[in-house]
Amino acid sequence: MLSFALVGYCSAALRAHGRFLPPATIYTAYNVGIIGTILLLREPWGCGRPPPGSRSAGS
């Protein structure tokens, strides 16, 4: 939880200074990680979709 808060704070500070690529990269990497984990664990663990907590955290 603390990491999400820190990333959000740093991203807001970067956007306020006109730097938009690093914050976009952070959130893109986060979403790619979620999708990659779902695709990787879909068969062995029967994971078909992300849990509600990660869906709401990523929004």
C-alpha positions in Angstrom: 0.0 0.0 0.0 2.8 2.4 0.8 4.4 1.7 -2.6 1.2 2.7 -4.4 1.0 5.9 -2.3 4.7 6.8 -3.0 4.3 6.1 -6.8 1.2 8.2 -6.9 2.8 11.1 -5.1 5.9 11.0 -7.3 3.8 10.6 -10.5 1.8 13.7 -9.5 4.9 15.7 -8.9 6.4 14.7 -12.2 3.1 15.6 -14.1 3.0 18.9 -12.3 6.5 19.7 -13.7 5.4 18.7 -17.3 7.0 15.3 -17.3 4.5 12.8 -18.6 6.4 9.9 -19.9 7.8 8.5 -16.6 4.3 8.4 -14.9 2.8 6.8 -18.0 5.6 4.2 -18.0 4.9 3.3 -14.3 1.2 2.6 -14.9 1.9 0.8 -18.1 4.4 -1.5 -16.4 1.9 -2.1 -13.6 -0.9 -3.1 -16.0 1.5 -5.3 -18.2 2.5 -7.0 -15.0 -1.1 -7.8 -14.0 -2.0 -9.0 -17.5 1.2 -11.1 -17.8 0.6 -12.7 -14.4 -2.9 -13.6 -15.4 -1.7 -15.1 -18.7 1.1 -17.0 -17.0 -1.0 -18.4 -14.1 -4.2 -19.0 -16.0 -3.6 -22.7 -16.6 -1.6 -23.8 -13.5 -3.8 -22.0 -10.9 -7.0 -21.5 -12.8 -6.7 -17.8 -12.7 -9.2 -16.4 -15.3 -9.4 -12.7 -14.3 -7.9 -10.4 -11.8 -9.4 -10.2 -8.3 -11.6 -7.2 -7.6 -9.0 -5.5 -5.4 -6.4 -5.3 -8.2 -9.0 -4.2 -10.7 -10.1 -1.3 -8.5 -6.5 -0.4 -7.6 -5.4 -0.2 -11.2 -8.3 2.1 -12.1 
